[in-house]
Amino acid sequence: MLTGAWHAARAGLSSSRPEPLYFWFYFVFVNSIWVVIPALVLWRAACQVTRAAAATEALCALSHVVRELPSHSARCAA
């Protein structure tokens, strides 16, 4: 049995073996899914944490100005 690349180089024959397809589709594309999807999930989580922190800061600033919100003052580090 000869592989496609060795067969083409040694015998000067070309074959239609799909090794490049296997490499680019199965190895690169399918494995990149394991990188891209978790990266998107982490990005979305980081954005939500940033928005939540900004909302907490705004709420703390508001509770320091308006003293009518005693339930929120316990969360503020003042």
C-alpha positions as CSV (number, residue, x, y, z in Angstrom):
1,M,0.0,0.0,0.0
2,L,1.3,3.4,-1.0
3,T,0.2,6.6,0.5
4,G,-1.1,9.4,-1.8
5,A,1.9,11.8,-1.4
6,W,4.6,9.1,-1.7
7,H,2.9,7.5,-4.6
8,A,2.7,10.8,-6.5
9,A,6.3,11.6,-5.8
10,R,7.7,8.1,-6.5
11,A,5.7,6.9,-9.4
12,G,4.8,10.3,-10.9
13,L,1.1,9.3,-10.6
14,S,-1.6,11.5,-9.2
15,S,-4.4,10.1,-7.2
16,S,-7.6,11.5,-5.8
17,R,-6.9,10.6,-2.2
18,P,-8.5,13.2,0.1
19,E,-5.7,13.7,2.7
20,P,-5.8,17.5,2.4
21,L,-9.6,17.4,2.9
22,Y,-9.2,15.2,6.0
23,F,-6.6,17.6,7.4
24,W,-8.4,20.9,6.7
25,F,-11.9,19.7,7.5
26,Y,-11.5,17.2,10.3
27,F,-8.3,18.4,12.0
28,V,-8.5,22.2,11.5
29,F,-12.2,23.0,11.2
30,V,-13.7,20.5,13.6
31,N,-11.1,21.0,16.2
32,S,-11.4,24.8,15.9
33,I,-15.0,24.5,17.1
34,W,-13.5,23.4,20.5
35,V,-11.7,26.8,20.6
36,V,-14.2,29.2,19.1
37,I,-17.3,28.2,21.1
38,P,-15.7,28.3,24.6
39,A,-14.1,31.6,23.6
40,L,-17.5,33.1,22.7
41,V,-19.0,31.8,25.9
42,L,-16.2,33.3,28.0
43,W,-16.5,36.6,26.1
44,R,-20.3,36.8,26.7
45,A,-19.9,35.9,30.4
46,A,-17.2,38.6,30.8
47,C,-19.5,41.2,29.2
48,Q,-22.3,40.2,31.5
49,V,-20.1,40.5,34.6
50,T,-18.9,43.9,33.4
51,R,-22.5,45.1,33.0
52,A,-23.5,43.7,36.4
53,A,-20.5,45.4,38.1
54,A,-21.3,48.7,36.4
55,A,-25.0,48.4,37.4
56,T,-23.9,47.7,41.0
57,E,-21.6,50.7,41.0
58,A,-24.4,52.9,39.7
59,L,-26.8,51.6,42.3
60,C,-24.2,52.3,45.1
61,A,-23.7,55.8,43.8
62,L,-27.4,56.4,43.8
63,S,-27.9,55.0,47.3
64,H,-25.2,57.3,48.6
65,V,-27.0,60.3,47.1
66,V,-30.5,59.2,48.0
67,R,-30.5,57.8,51.5
68,E,-34.0,56.3,51.0
69,L,-32.5,53.0,49.7
70,P,-31.2,51.3,52.8
71,S,-31.5,47.7,51.4
72,H,-28.9,48.4,48.8
73,S,-26.4,50.2,51.0
74,A,-25.2,46.8,52.5
75,R,-23.8,45.8,49.1
76,C,-21.8,49.0,48.7
77,A,-18.2,49.2,50.1
78,A,-18.4,52.7,51.5
